[in-house]
Every structure is written in C-alpha cells, then in structure tokens.
Amino acid sequence: MPKKRRKAIITETTPDIPLQKVRVEWVDCVSDSGWANEKEFNKMSLAKPINEGWLYSKDKDSIKLFASYDKDEDGISFGDRTMIPRQWVKKIQKL
C-alpha cells in the first residue's frame, strides 16, 4: 500500500513583519444598561470573539495582536490593535 503524503503546513509571515499570524478564541464580558426580566437575564451569556492577526507580544498577563500595519521610512504603525487578558484566552492557533 503506498504511503499517503501529508500536506506541508505553511505558516504565514511577511518579510515586512517577522511575527507569527494567529487566530485567538477568547471570552469577553457582556453588559446591558436596559431593563430585563428574569427569563431575559438568565439567557445572558459571555461573548465568544475570535481575532486573527499578528501576535505582537505575549506574557503571563496578556496578549497583544494587530490586524493591520503601515510601514514607511519612519518605521511601522500598527492598526486594529487588541489587548486580551490571558485568563480570557481559550485557544491560540498559528495560521
């Protein structure tokens, strides 16, 4: 029986940005300043956002991501920045 070939997984980095692209699944708080009955209040649940972008930094307290950048003669400017507490992060997947 012939061996099956595995597809190589290519991690996507850009020569301009030598940082890893990631997908982060996390939980976020939800708040509402309106009135609600018990049934509506019991239906309230945490948000489960997903962010994709470049991992700028990660330490024991938080992770920092950005989804866009501009590079010119003055250096790099970062856009669509997100800082997430590590306790809220459920999964980090390399892209």
Legacy VTK file of the C-alpha trace (Angstrom):
# vtk DataFile Version 3.0
C-alpha trace
ASCII
DATASET POLYDATA
POINTS 95 float
0.000 0.000 0.000
1.523 3.379 -0.975
2.250 5.895 1.753
-0.012 8.902 1.939
1.739 12.226 1.672
0.983 14.844 4.244
0.460 18.378 3.120
3.021 20.810 4.434
1.554 23.494 6.628
2.952 26.867 5.678
2.998 29.390 8.485
2.291 32.763 7.036
4.713 35.550 7.823
5.540 38.601 5.789
9.086 39.816 5.140
7.959 43.241 6.425
6.581 41.770 9.652
8.601 38.883 11.132
5.775 37.969 13.528
3.507 34.929 13.620
-0.080 35.198 12.350
-2.537 33.676 14.818
-6.220 33.036 15.463
-7.277 33.708 19.058
-10.502 32.401 20.576
-11.448 34.104 23.821
-14.333 35.108 26.073
-15.444 38.656 26.787
-17.805 40.238 29.260
-21.264 41.400 28.216
-23.164 44.261 29.791
-26.543 45.833 29.250
-27.893 49.001 30.863
-31.508 48.262 29.903
-34.235 46.594 31.951
-34.763 42.815 31.691
-36.973 40.233 33.342
-35.585 37.002 34.876
-36.043 34.996 31.675
-34.084 37.544 29.619
-31.412 37.837 32.338
-30.965 34.058 32.503
-30.373 33.960 28.719
-27.428 36.367 29.056
-24.096 34.709 28.240
-20.492 35.684 27.644
-19.380 36.770 24.181
-17.017 34.383 22.353
-14.999 36.602 19.984
-12.340 35.374 17.552
-9.475 37.599 16.445
-6.976 36.929 13.665
-3.806 38.916 13.187
-0.139 39.105 14.047
0.930 38.239 17.592
2.835 41.311 18.775
3.581 40.080 22.302
2.523 37.520 24.882
3.332 37.387 28.599
1.766 35.906 31.734
-0.830 38.703 31.945
-1.924 39.485 28.379
-1.501 39.034 24.654
-1.317 41.854 22.113
-2.438 41.462 18.492
-2.735 43.724 15.499
-4.599 43.127 12.255
-3.182 45.886 10.047
0.016 47.872 9.712
1.688 50.604 7.713
5.420 50.606 7.082
7.281 53.703 5.898
10.628 55.441 6.366
9.694 56.285 9.990
9.044 52.637 10.902
5.883 50.627 11.473
2.483 51.876 12.623
0.045 49.287 13.971
-3.730 49.323 13.465
-6.682 47.277 14.704
-4.860 46.595 17.973
-6.296 44.310 20.634
-5.006 43.504 24.118
-6.626 40.484 25.790
-6.133 39.292 29.387
-4.535 35.806 29.320
-7.241 34.428 31.633
-9.838 35.194 28.936
-7.934 33.373 26.160
-9.289 29.889 25.377
-7.147 28.966 22.351
-4.293 30.366 20.250
-3.785 28.740 16.848
-0.902 29.531 14.472
-2.024 30.345 10.925
LINES 1 96
95 0 1 2 3 4 5 6 7 8 9 10 11 12 13 14 15 16 17 18 19 20 21 22 23 24 25 26 27 28 29 30 31 32 33 34 35 36 37 38 39 40 41 42 43 44 45 46 47 48 49 50 51 52 53 54 55 56 57 58 59 60 61 62 63 64 65 66 67 68 69 70 71 72 73 74 75 76 77 78 79 80 81 82 83 84 85 86 87 88 89 90 91 92 93 94
